[in-house]
Amino acid sequence: MKQTLYSVAAALLTSSAIAAPIITERQAAVTDADILQYALTVRPSAPPARLEHLENVFYKGGISKMPESEFLAAGFTSAYYSNLKYIAHDEESHVELLTSALTAAGAKPVAACEYDFPYTDPKTFVSLASILEGVGTSAYLGAAGLISSKAYLGVAGSILVTEALHTSLQRFNIAEIGPANPYGTGLGLNPVYSLAAPFITSCPSTNIALPVKAFPALTAKQGEPTSEGITFAFGVDGTLPSTYFVTFVSGLDTTSVVPTEAGGIITAVVPTTAMGQAYAFITSTNVTTTLTDPVVLFGPAIVEVTPPSPTFDISEQ
């Protein structure tokens, strides 16, 4: 089931370079208002305000199309379905809060776009929910450093905590490790925008342009989840330079791997630093610190990596 959903998601993300122009791009300095608009529009796509619209529509659509009985028949519990309704409530509350904050700041909040989500039943819905929540959590964490207002930062941090709870809940219910990484994985505006755009079919023409751009797509070419030390395959629709790297971003770690290429398929060994929902990029350089946009050639691709068995010293206090 997980392999099927991840394959669908990967196929959708391949179209990001085509879908991205649906949201008007504006390359300029990022302001606090931009970050709130971003969160509101597409959680997995532009500043946090845009992200909340996407999740709000996603959860309400799933609940309205599939009654509790279908979730029970698919193996989920009544307790999970109850939690699902709480998540829908949370997302609506986030939209209302961000809308109010933007209005109070004298900005016009962006309206919800039209979306297309590839779930067909409760199992694919929950699997996609796990992916979207993971990207949304990464979006808030990545945007935090761009917020100058302490008041806005406090609000974003509060929402981030809730989104992380959503992520763990969804991961647990598709038999993934909830706390798969000791640390959250932050993503910048452009990588998040690149991931979210394929789910957006149209946006109101009155929505403001955002200071974001989409990268050319990187596609996972095999089933998931995978694990450290496993050779993983990727594909791109474009020309690669003579020298490049597959760079994995996971938790606080950024690790570049020298790839091999044959027949248009790029392969790279998953590093030990990758755990949980990791992100892979094709980069022009060996990245040893924080990944920055200028070195990104393709990506990101979502790679689910099963973490190793936990270890700890029971005597350490």
C-alpha positions in Angstrom: 0.0 0.0 0.0 2.8 2.4 0.9 4.7 1.7 -2.2 1.6 2.4 -4.4 0.9 5.7 -2.8 4.5 6.8 -2.8 4.7 5.9 -6.5 1.6 8.0 -7.2 3.0 10.9 -5.2 6.3 10.7 -7.0 4.6 10.7 -10.4 2.7 13.8 -9.4 5.7 15.6 -8.1 7.4 14.9 -11.5 5.0 17.5 -13.0 6.0 20.3 -10.6 7.9 22.2 -13.3 4.7 22.3 -15.3 2.3 23.0 -12.5 4.3 25.6 -10.7 3.3 28.6 -12.8 -0.3 28.3 -11.4 0.9 30.3 -8.5 2.4 33.6 -9.7 6.1 33.8 -8.9 7.8 37.0 -7.7 11.5 36.8 -7.1 12.2 39.5 -4.5 13.0 39.9 -0.8 10.8 37.8 1.5 8.8 39.7 4.1 6.9 38.5 7.2 3.6 39.0 5.3 5.0 36.8 2.5 5.7 34.0 5.0 2.1 34.2 6.3 0.7 34.2 2.8 2.9 31.3 2.0 1.6 29.3 4.9 -2.0 30.1 4.0 -1.9 29.1 0.4 -0.4 25.7 0.0 1.4 24.4 3.0 3.3 22.1 0.7 3.8 24.9 -1.7 4.2 28.6 -0.9 4.5 30.6 2.4 2.7 29.0 5.4 -0.8 30.6 4.9 -1.1 29.1 1.5 -0.2 25.7 2.9 -3.0 25.8 5.4 -5.6 26.4 2.6 -4.3 23.2 0.9 -4.5 21.1 4.0 -7.9 22.5 5.0 -9.4 21.5 1.7 -7.6 18.2 1.7 -8.9 17.0 5.1 -12.5 18.3 4.6 -12.6 16.7 1.2 -11.5 13.3 2.5 -14.0 13.4 5.4 -16.9 14.5 3.2 -16.2 11.9 0.5 -15.5 8.9 2.8 -17.6 8.2 5.9 -16.2 6.6 9.0 -17.5 3.2 7.9 -15.0 3.2 5.0 -12.1 3.9 7.3 -13.1 1.1 9.6 -13.4 -1.3 6.7 -9.9 -0.3 5.6 -8.5 -1.2 9.0 -8.5 2.1 10.8 -10.1 2.7 14.1 -12.9 4.9 15.3 -10.3 6.7 17.5 -8.2 7.4 14.4 -11.3 8.8 12.5 -12.0 11.0 15.6 -8.5 12.3 15.4 -8.9 13.0 11.7 -11.8 15.3 12.5 -9.7 17.1 15.1 -7.0 17.6 12.5 -9.6 19.1 10.1 -10.7 21.4 12.9 -7.0 22.4 13.5 -6.4 23.2 9.8 -9.5 25.4 9.6 -8.4 27.2 12.8 -5.0 27.8 11.2 -6.5 29.3 8.1 -8.7 31.6 10.2 -5.8 32.7 12.4 -3.4 33.5 9.5 -6.2 35.3 7.7 -6.9 37.5 10.7 -3.2 38.2 11.2 -2.7 39.3 7.6 -5.8 41.4 7.7 -4.7 43.1 10.9 -1.3 43.8 9.3 -3.0 45.6 6.4 -2.4 42.8 3.8 -5.0 41.1 1.7 -5.0 37.3 2.6 -4.7 34.9 -0.4 -7.8 32.9 -1.2 -7.9 29.1 -1.4 -6.8 27.6 -4.8 -8.4 24.6 -6.6 -6.6 21.3 -5.7 -6.4 17.8 -7.1 -5.4 15.1 -4.6 -4.7 11.5 -5.9 -6.2 9.5 -3.2 -8.9 6.9 -4.1 -9.7 5.3 -0.7 -9.0 5.7 3.0 -5.5 4.0 2.8 -4.2 6.2 0.0 -5.8 9.2 1.7 -3.9 8.5 5.0 -0.7 7.8 3.2 -0.9 11.1 1.3 -1.9 12.9 4.5 1.4 11.6 6.0 3.4 13.0 3.1 1.6 16.4 3.1 2.0 16.8 6.9 5.7 16.0 6.7 6.2 18.6 4.0 4.1 21.1 5.9 6.1 20.6 9.0 9.3 21.1 7.0 7.9 24.2 5.5 7.2 25.9 8.9 10.5 24.9 10.3 12.4 26.1 7.2 10.5 29.4 7.2 11.1 30.2 10.9 14.5 31.7 10.2 13.0 34.2 7.7 10.5 35.7 10.1 11.6 38.9 11.8 8.6 39.6 14.0 8.8 37.8 17.3 5.0 37.8 17.5 4.7 36.1 14.1 7.5 33.7 15.0 5.6 32.7 18.1 2.4 32.0 16.1 4.4 30.0 13.5 6.1 28.0 16.2 2.8 27.2 17.8 1.3 25.9 14.5 4.5 24.0 13.8 4.1 22.0 17.0 0.6 21.0 16.0 1.6 20.1 12.5 4.4 17.9 13.9 1.8 16.1 16.1 -0.3 15.6 12.9 2.7 14.1 11.1 3.5 11.6 13.8 -0.2 10.5 14.1 -0.4 9.9 10.3 2.9 8.1 10.1 1.9 5.8 13.0 -1.3 4.9 11.2 0.5 3.8 8.0 2.9 1.6 10.1 5.8 4.1 9.8 7.9 5.1 12.8 6.3 8.3 14.1 9.5 9.9 15.6 11.7 8.6 12.9 14.3 11.3 13.3 15.5 13.0 16.5 15.3 16.3 14.7 12.8 18.0 12.4 13.8 18.6 8.7 13.5 22.2 7.5 12.9 23.1 3.9 13.3 26.5 2.2 10.5 28.3 0.3 11.5 27.1 -3.1 11.8 23.4 -2.3 8.5 23.4 -0.6 6.9 25.3 -3.5 8.3 22.7 -5.9 6.6 19.9 -3.9 3.2 21.5 -3.5 2.6 22.9 -6.9 1.5 19.6 -8.6 -1.5 19.4 -6.3 -2.8 22.9 -7.4 -4.9 23.1 -10.5 -5.7 26.8 -10.4 -5.6 29.8 -8.1 -7.6 33.1 -8.1 -6.1 35.8 -10.3 -6.4 38.2 -7.4 -3.9 36.3 -5.2 -0.7 38.1 -4.8 2.5 37.0 -6.4 5.0 35.2 -4.1 8.8 35.4 -4.0 9.2 31.7 -5.0 10.2 29.5 -7.9 10.0 25.8 -8.7 13.1 23.7 -9.3 13.1 21.1 -12.2 11.7 17.8 -10.8 13.6 14.9 -9.4 11.7 11.6 -9.4 12.1 8.5 -7.2 12.3 5.5 -9.5 11.7 2.7 -7.0 9.3 1.7 -4.2 9.5 3.0 -0.7 10.3 2.9 2.1 14.1 2.3 1.8 16.9 2.2 4.4 20.4 3.4 4.9 23.0 1.7 2.8 20.5 0.8 0.1 21.2 2.0 -3.5 18.2 4.3 -4.5 17.3 5.2 -8.0 16.2 8.6 -9.4 15.3 10.2 -12.7 15.3 13.7 -14.1 13.8 15.2 -17.2 16.7 17.4 -18.2 20.4 17.5 -18.9 22.9 16.8 -16.1 26.3 18.4 -15.9 29.4 16.2 -16.0 29.8 16.5 -12.2 27.0 16.5 -9.8 25.8 15.0 -6.4 22.7 13.5 -4.9 22.2 15.5 -1.7 20.0 14.2 1.1 18.5 16.6 3.6 17.2 14.9 6.8 16.9 16.4 10.3 19.9 18.6 11.0 22.0 16.8 8.4 22.8 17.5 4.8 24.8 14.8 3.1 26.0 14.7 -0.5 26.6 11.4 -2.2 28.6 10.7 -5.4 26.1 9.0 -7.8 26.4 6.6 -10.7 24.4 6.9 -13.9 23.4 4.4 -16.5 20.6 4.4 -19.0 19.2 7.7 -17.7 18.8 6.3 -14.2 20.8 8.0 -11.4 21.6 5.8 -8.4 23.0 6.8 -5.0 23.5 5.0 -1.7 21.2 6.3 1.0 23.4 7.8 3.8 23.2 6.9 7.5 22.1 10.4 8.2 18.8 10.0 6.3 15.9 8.9 8.5 12.1 9.2 8.1 10.7 11.5 5.4 14.0 12.8 3.8 14.4 15.0 0.8 16.8 14.3 -2.1 18.2 16.9 -4.5 20.6 16.9 -7.4 23.2 19.6 -6.6 26.1 21.1 -8.5 28.5 20.8 -5.5 29.2 18.6 -2.5 27.1 20.3 0.2 28.7 20.0 3.7 26.6 22.6 5.5 23.2 24.1 4.8 21.7 23.5 1.4 21.1 26.7 -0.5 19.1 27.4 -3.6 21.9 28.3 -6.0 23.4 24.8 -6.0 20.1 23.0 -6.6 19.7 21.6 -10.1 16.8 19.2 -9.5 14.4 18.3 -6.7 13.4 17.7 -4.2 12.2 14.1 -4.3 10.7 12.6 -1.1 12.5 9.5 0.1 11.0 7.6 3.0 13.9 6.0 5.0 13.2 3.5 7.7 15.4 4.4 10.7 17.7 1.8 12.4 16.7 0.3 15.7 17.0 2.8 18.5 20.0 2.8 20.8 20.4 4.5 24.1 22.4 4.2 27.3 20.0 3.3 30.1 22.5 4.3 32.7 22.9 7.8 31.4 20.9 10.3 33.6 
